[in-house]
């Protein structure tokens, strides 16, 4: 270890907010949700088809014709029933008052709608000037809503963590790829599965629910605790290589899974028309799916994204 590396490690370990993480050389962001939403947003469709990007879809998406959400929802509720918003929460409960987050008062709350098979997503859109390894770390917990005072752990279908990545336009063969992980908690019938899966197939698409592959040794009983109002915070970390389009590592709650050199890709040409205006796209995505007519919640206390490698 060089002197510079030793000093860096000492500084990280002396910082109460960062010492519980293991970031790579460059920290892109370190989001503590006590400080606000920090640029995280819900997932929603592009308003494409307008004149700036002709030919993507039909003219119904023209920006000048987009109606206020309240009117559009009333006229065509099916378009909006599978969507949800994100918010900050102090994790208030009916029995214990406000519990707060793992390391403060507020957490990011990602909620699914109260309809079987629906999902809630949050994402942050950034870019990365260091074209090498990219690491996500977070402290999280999850629960189902409990209007019936039941534990509800079978109501949570799955948790989603991953990246939506796009090469820089000047790359030799620019493309888009989505390295994602899913914790499949329970089947639609409520049978517990509790297994980690990944996106390793050509053509699989996490955002559309296709192409999931079981990770070897991926059975993992994540703690849910024994009460619907008790939250147990968990640590997750995963790394990919932006230059090689490969997975590097995955770790969650004491379990390391071997995903090294696995990769994900789309069929050639599938995403070529989406490269425009999104050069070097780096979306960080997290989400939760529900099995029932209860809302399910994914809570994030804090998130660190870091990178290492040469500048592009």
Legacy VTK file of the C-alpha trace (Angstrom):
# vtk DataFile Version 3.0
C-alpha trace
ASCII
DATASET POLYDATA
POINTS 312 float
0.000 0.000 0.000
1.375 3.399 -0.993
1.450 6.359 1.369
-1.323 8.037 -0.628
-3.519 4.934 -0.356
-2.864 4.690 3.375
-3.853 8.332 3.916
-7.009 7.857 1.847
-8.026 4.777 3.817
-7.415 6.580 7.113
-9.569 9.528 6.005
-12.411 7.236 4.932
-12.305 5.308 8.200
-12.313 8.542 10.188
-15.506 9.715 8.470
-18.552 8.271 10.305
-20.691 8.455 7.160
-18.195 6.800 4.793
-16.349 4.366 7.061
-19.176 1.820 6.764
-18.728 1.724 2.974
-15.920 0.353 0.804
-15.762 2.775 -2.137
-13.426 2.641 -5.095
-10.893 5.375 -5.819
-13.312 8.107 -6.971
-16.616 8.810 -5.206
-19.187 9.985 -7.757
-21.840 10.634 -5.140
-22.488 9.815 -1.490
-26.197 10.336 -0.877
-27.480 10.679 2.670
-31.253 11.081 2.479
-31.291 13.195 5.617
-30.028 15.860 3.216
-32.832 15.477 0.642
-33.658 13.429 -2.448
-30.246 14.143 -4.027
-31.503 13.858 -7.605
-33.338 10.533 -7.316
-36.527 10.373 -9.368
-39.319 7.896 -10.138
-39.240 5.903 -13.360
-41.528 7.244 -16.083
-41.673 6.981 -19.853
-39.998 9.376 -22.287
-42.185 12.027 -23.829
-40.812 10.916 -27.183
-42.232 11.366 -30.652
-41.862 15.153 -30.498
-40.097 17.150 -33.164
-36.632 17.066 -31.575
-36.486 13.263 -31.934
-38.654 12.344 -34.937
-39.676 8.824 -35.773
-39.441 7.222 -32.358
-43.143 6.664 -31.797
-46.422 8.139 -32.957
-47.346 11.777 -32.592
-49.367 11.130 -29.422
-46.180 11.761 -27.507
-45.584 15.256 -28.872
-44.529 17.436 -25.979
-47.078 20.107 -26.919
-49.881 17.569 -26.701
-48.962 16.048 -23.345
-51.907 16.637 -21.021
-51.721 17.323 -17.316
-51.281 14.075 -15.434
-54.605 14.389 -13.598
-56.551 14.649 -16.879
-54.577 11.866 -18.564
-55.040 9.596 -15.556
-58.802 10.129 -15.582
-59.119 9.506 -19.318
-56.817 6.488 -19.446
-56.161 5.109 -15.944
-54.542 1.904 -17.247
-51.519 3.923 -18.409
-50.792 5.073 -14.863
-51.934 2.286 -12.548
-48.567 0.520 -12.630
-46.596 3.632 -11.673
-45.734 5.117 -8.315
-43.792 8.019 -6.878
-40.865 8.149 -4.484
-40.584 10.177 -1.307
-38.600 10.775 1.842
-39.897 9.063 4.966
-39.134 8.940 8.672
-40.601 5.398 8.791
-43.576 6.298 10.948
-45.566 3.347 12.289
-48.886 2.936 14.073
-47.285 1.455 17.197
-43.829 3.003 17.567
-44.198 6.483 16.092
-41.319 7.619 13.872
-38.423 5.159 13.837
-36.164 7.014 11.419
-33.552 5.584 9.108
-30.476 3.510 9.890
-28.260 6.536 10.412
-30.579 9.492 10.819
-34.187 10.553 10.384
-35.046 10.188 6.688
-34.789 7.369 4.157
-35.665 7.200 0.478
-38.946 5.293 0.094
-39.697 3.423 -3.133
-43.246 2.046 -3.171
-45.107 -0.283 -5.503
-48.772 0.411 -6.310
-51.334 -1.764 -4.456
-51.919 -4.145 -7.351
-50.433 -7.631 -7.906
-47.543 -7.629 -10.355
-46.890 -3.895 -10.196
-43.601 -2.260 -9.316
-42.027 0.898 -8.014
-38.695 2.217 -9.263
-36.276 4.998 -8.401
-33.295 6.020 -10.458
-30.562 8.609 -10.628
-29.167 9.724 -13.990
-25.469 10.616 -13.990
-22.384 9.976 -16.101
-18.911 8.764 -15.251
-15.668 10.225 -16.606
-13.592 7.294 -15.268
-14.047 4.401 -17.658
-13.217 1.398 -15.516
-14.871 -0.221 -12.519
-18.128 1.130 -11.105
-19.389 0.226 -7.614
-22.803 0.660 -5.952
-23.191 0.412 -2.171
-26.233 0.997 0.007
-27.956 0.274 3.283
-31.563 -0.821 2.715
-34.569 -2.556 4.212
-37.956 -3.630 2.829
-41.484 -4.271 4.028
-45.043 -4.816 2.824
-47.777 -2.439 3.935
-49.641 -3.826 6.938
-53.233 -2.529 7.105
-54.237 -6.008 8.300
-51.429 -6.062 10.926
-49.940 -9.176 9.294
-46.212 -9.678 8.681
-46.665 -9.712 4.914
-43.260 -11.066 3.878
-44.886 -13.213 1.136
-46.427 -10.071 -0.384
-43.013 -8.812 -1.541
-42.271 -10.360 -4.924
-38.766 -9.015 -5.560
-36.147 -6.322 -5.049
-34.266 -4.882 -8.034
-30.772 -3.329 -8.117
-28.744 -2.432 -11.192
-27.464 -0.065 -13.837
-28.732 1.111 -17.214
-25.510 1.911 -19.086
-24.664 3.365 -22.453
-21.295 3.790 -24.124
-20.035 7.163 -25.254
-21.021 7.910 -28.845
-17.413 8.055 -30.018
-16.807 4.439 -28.945
-16.041 2.011 -31.767
-19.329 0.146 -31.434
-21.433 2.088 -28.906
-24.178 0.066 -27.278
-26.422 -0.113 -24.251
-26.431 -2.805 -21.571
-28.187 -3.413 -18.280
-26.324 -5.339 -15.564
-29.000 -6.011 -12.942
-29.604 -8.145 -9.874
-32.927 -9.347 -8.518
-33.730 -10.765 -5.114
-36.699 -13.014 -5.886
-38.345 -13.080 -2.493
-41.587 -14.894 -3.270
-43.433 -16.388 -6.238
-46.770 -14.833 -7.303
-48.620 -17.440 -5.224
-46.741 -16.307 -2.097
-44.332 -19.249 -1.911
-41.004 -18.002 -0.551
-38.091 -18.371 -3.009
-35.427 -16.084 -1.470
-32.843 -16.316 -4.233
-30.548 -13.862 -6.011
-30.723 -13.736 -9.809
-28.893 -11.771 -12.484
-29.189 -10.486 -16.031
-26.662 -12.609 -17.910
-28.514 -13.491 -21.139
-28.417 -11.672 -24.454
-31.733 -9.932 -24.837
-32.852 -10.157 -21.225
-34.307 -6.907 -19.919
-34.694 -6.293 -16.195
-36.998 -3.327 -16.745
-39.433 -5.608 -18.575
-39.023 -8.571 -16.234
-37.370 -10.953 -18.705
-34.107 -12.893 -18.840
-33.446 -13.618 -15.158
-30.928 -16.369 -14.343
-30.346 -17.955 -10.924
-26.900 -17.194 -9.494
-25.041 -20.259 -8.255
-25.291 -20.440 -4.470
-27.787 -17.601 -4.570
-30.284 -18.853 -1.973
-30.299 -16.205 0.739
-32.790 -15.656 3.537
-32.662 -11.884 3.963
-33.826 -10.832 7.459
-37.390 -9.509 7.541
-37.788 -9.580 11.315
-40.837 -10.846 13.199
-43.058 -7.763 13.212
-44.492 -5.637 10.380
-43.144 -2.515 12.093
-39.591 -3.700 12.851
-37.002 -2.784 10.234
-33.623 -4.490 9.874
-31.082 -2.611 7.773
-28.896 -4.547 5.318
-25.760 -3.729 3.315
-25.393 -4.419 -0.420
-22.458 -3.906 -2.807
-21.898 -4.767 -6.455
-19.337 -3.778 -9.077
-19.192 -3.835 -12.874
-16.480 -2.996 -15.405
-17.641 -0.256 -17.786
-14.850 -0.825 -20.289
-15.231 -4.610 -20.528
-19.023 -4.764 -20.093
-18.563 -7.346 -17.343
-19.762 -8.009 -13.810
-16.993 -7.921 -11.193
-18.468 -8.794 -7.795
-21.617 -8.970 -5.675
-22.064 -8.956 -1.898
-25.120 -8.630 0.339
-25.631 -9.240 4.063
-22.603 -11.466 4.570
-22.949 -13.411 1.305
-20.498 -13.094 -1.597
-21.674 -14.473 -4.942
-19.388 -15.226 -7.880
-20.500 -13.194 -10.901
-17.017 -12.356 -12.184
-16.722 -11.973 -15.980
-20.426 -12.538 -16.569
-21.963 -10.016 -18.928
-25.214 -8.729 -20.371
-26.020 -7.464 -23.852
-28.941 -6.687 -26.121
-29.269 -8.058 -29.670
-27.270 -5.961 -32.117
-29.128 -2.842 -33.170
-31.940 -3.154 -30.621
-31.035 0.021 -28.752
-29.178 1.921 -31.468
-31.911 4.519 -31.933
-31.823 5.281 -28.197
-28.139 6.279 -28.212
-28.947 9.790 -29.384
-28.818 12.457 -26.665
-27.768 9.887 -24.011
-24.065 9.437 -24.663
-22.318 7.998 -21.622
-25.604 7.378 -19.825
-25.271 5.938 -16.325
-28.601 5.257 -14.665
-28.549 3.773 -11.179
-31.803 1.826 -10.690
-33.513 0.340 -7.634
-37.013 -1.079 -7.352
-39.546 -3.326 -5.664
-42.364 -5.538 -7.024
-45.502 -6.651 -5.189
-47.394 -9.947 -5.263
-50.627 -8.670 -3.780
-52.999 -5.748 -3.422
-50.712 -4.292 -0.757
-48.089 -1.675 -1.446
-44.552 -2.910 -0.862
-41.748 -0.601 0.216
-37.999 -0.481 -0.384
-36.188 1.934 1.939
-32.657 3.288 1.354
-30.779 4.950 4.206
-27.779 6.022 2.104
-26.118 5.204 -1.210
-22.530 5.568 -2.409
-21.480 5.265 -6.063
-17.756 5.117 -6.805
-15.446 4.379 -9.713
-11.865 3.783 -10.679
-9.932 3.693 -13.927
-8.530 6.112 -16.466
-10.464 9.047 -17.789
-12.121 8.236 -21.089
LINES 1 313
312 0 1 2 3 4 5 6 7 8 9 10 11 12 13 14 15 16 17 18 19 20 21 22 23 24 25 26 27 28 29 30 31 32 33 34 35 36 37 38 39 40 41 42 43 44 45 46 47 48 49 50 51 52 53 54 55 56 57 58 59 60 61 62 63 64 65 66 67 68 69 70 71 72 73 74 75 76 77 78 79 80 81 82 83 84 85 86 87 88 89 90 91 92 93 94 95 96 97 98 99 100 101 102 103 104 105 106 107 108 109 110 111 112 113 114 115 116 117 118 119 120 121 122 123 124 125 126 127 128 129 130 131 132 133 134 135 136 137 138 139 140 141 142 143 144 145 146 147 148 149 150 151 152 153 154 155 156 157 158 159 160 161 162 163 164 165 166 167 168 169 170 171 172 173 174 175 176 177 178 179 180 181 182 183 184 185 186 187 188 189 190 191 192 193 194 195 196 197 198 199 200 201 202 203 204 205 206 207 208 209 210 211 212 213 214 215 216 217 218 219 220 221 222 223 224 225 226 227 228 229 230 231 232 233 234 235 236 237 238 239 240 241 242 243 244 245 246 247 248 249 250 251 252 253 254 255 256 257 258 259 260 261 262 263 264 265 266 267 268 269 270 271 272 273 274 275 276 277 278 279 280 281 282 283 284 285 286 287 288 289 290 291 292 293 294 295 296 297 298 299 300 301 302 303 304 305 306 307 308 309 310 311
